[in-house]
Amino acid sequence: MAKEDQANLSKKPISLLLVEGETDKLFYKRIKNEFFTGSRVTTQNLYGLFNINKKIINRIVEYSKRHEDERIRVYCCLDRESRDDKVPEFDIKKITKYVKDENIRKIQSINSIIATQQIESWFLYDIDGIYKFLKVPVSKRNPKSFQPPGKFVYKHLQRLFERYNRTYTKGKRTENFINQLDIKKIVSNCKELREGIELIQSQSNDLTNHLFLA
């Protein structure tokens, strides 16, 4: 890469994706590799939804202190855990208020990307790929039984794996499975994820500070 290109890249904001677990981190690694080439994207694990606002605030503070010369855009990538409108306890207004009150000006924006209901619900947009991974005979596949994906969660995927003598466990053990999913198919059919990716892409070169406009 030419020195001029390196200089231009260094001026771009860092997109900090805060995810709630190891499974999510592996999934967003695939997203990063396929959709964010040329952008500055990093992912950090929040290790669950408990004390979610405090954990996000602490991570923002810690990260901003370690990257004093950077512009940072924060994306809270969380599971809704239901079909309701919001994540339990998550309050992006409270988080944003803290950043503004503390005058952490290197934070340029804070947005959320929310999975209905869980990250496993998104995986089911590639039910054909899941059946293939499980080596289920075509005659025994019933992809329509997992529509719409938002109705189904971790336990349903776990039961499907068990039916074919496999084990689905959250965390690092999902890496091989996640690496075989058709990410482009999932993004094409999952409105929430697609809009989240488009948001990150649209802001990846934007130097405007959306939190401190004045």
N, C-alpha and C positions, 0 to 999 in steps of 0.2 A: 504494500500500500504506500502511495506517495505521501511525503510529509504534509502536503497541503490537505490531502484527504484525512489524514490522522488528526490534523488540527481542527478540521470541520467536525469530525466525529466527537472530539473531546468537548466541543461546545454544546452538544446535544444534551438535553436533560436525561438523567437516569430514571427509568421507569422501575419503581420498586414495587414488586408484586408480593403482598403479604397473604400467604395462604394458611389454611387452618390445620394441615396435616401433611404427612409424608406422601400419601397417595396423591394429594392435590399438587404437591411440589413436582412429582414425577410427571403428572399430566401437563402441568404448565411448562415443564422443560420441553416436552414435545411441541407445545404451542409456540414456545420461543424459537425453537429450531426451524419450524416450518413457516412462521408468520412474521417474525421480528428480526430477520436478517438485516444487518445494517443499523439496527437500533441498539440502544444501550439498555438492556433489560436484565434485572436480577430478581431472584425469587428467594424469599425467606419464610421459614416455617414458624407459625404461631403456636403450634402444639395444642390445638383445641379451641373451642369457643368460650370456655369459662373465663371470666374477667376480661372479656374480649376488648372493651374500650380501653382499659388500662394497659393491656398488652400491646395494642396497636400504638397507643401514645408513647409507651416506653420504647418500642422499636423505632418509631419515627425520631424520637429524641436521640437515641443511641446512634442510629445510622447517620443522622445529620451532623452529629459531632465528629464522626469518623470521616466524613466527606465534606469538609468545610468549604471547599472551593467548587462544589457541584451544585447544579440545579436538580431538584428531585421531584418527581411526580409519584404520588402514592396511590396504589390500587388495592383495595381490600377485597380479596377473592375468597368469598365465604359461602357456606351452604345455608340455605334458608331453613332447612330441617322440617319444612312443612310446605303446604301449598298456599299459606297465607302471604301477606304482602311484605313481611319484614323478618329479618334474622333476630332470634331471641337476644335481647339486651343490647344488640349492636345499635349505636347511635352516632352516625357520621357527623351530625351537627355538633355534638359534644366534642368529638375529636377535632373537628375543624376549628371550633371556638378556642380550644386549648392552644392549638398551633398559632392562631392569630393573636391570642392574649399574650403568649410567650414570645411573640414576634420572631418566629422561626422562619425567616424570609427565604431561606433556600428551598423550602417546600412550596412548590408552585401550584399544586392542585392535589385534592384528595377525592377519589372516586371509588365506587364499589362495583364489583362484578359478582352477582349473586346467582347461585345455582338453585333451581327448583327441582327436586327438594334437596338432593345431595349430589356430589360429584358423580356417584354411580348412576344417577338418573341420566346424566349426560352421556355416560358410556353406552347406554342402551339405545342411543341414536344409531349406533353401529351394531345392532343385534345380529346382523348376518355375520359380522366379523367375530362376534363373541361365540356364536355357534361354531364357526370354523375353528376358532382357538380351542374349543372344547371337543372338537372332532365329532360333532353330532351328525349322524346320517341325515341327509337332506329330507328323507321321508319322515323324520321325527321332529323336524324343526317347525316351530309355530311363531314366527316373528310378530304376527298380529296380536298375540297375547301380551305383548309388551308395549302396546300403544294406548295412549301417548306416554312417552318415557317419563314425564313428570309425575305420573301416578306411582312410580316404582322407585324403590330405594335400595340401600345396601343389603338389607335382609333378603330381598327378592333375587338380587344377583347372587348372593351367597347360596340360596336354595337351588338356583339353576346350576351352579357349579357342583353342588353336592349330588344333584340328580345324575350327574355324569362322572361321579367319583373323583372330583377335583375339589380343591379348597380355595375359597376366596377370603383372604385376610388383608385388612387395610395395612398400608405401610410399604416397606421396601420390597416385600415379597410380590407386590403387584407389578414390579417393573417390567418383567417379561411380557405380561399380559398387556399392559398399557402400551408398550412399544409395538405391539401388533395391531392395535386399533387403527382404524381408518380416520385419522384426525380431520382430514379435509371433509369427509362425509359428515362427521359429527358437527363441525363448524357450519357447514352448509345448511344443516337442518335444525340447528339449535339457535334460536333467535337471541337468547340471552348471551350466550358465549360469542356469537358472531358480532353482536353490537359492542361487547366489551373489547374484543380484539380491534374492531374498527376505531373505538375511542382511543385505545393506546396508540395505534398507528397514527391517528390524526394529531396526537399531541407529542409524538416522539421527537419532532423537530421544532416544536413550538417553544420559543423562548419567553413567551408572555407569562408573567406571574399572575395566575388567575385568583389567587387568594389575597394578594396585596396589590390591587390595581392602582391605588392612589399613590 
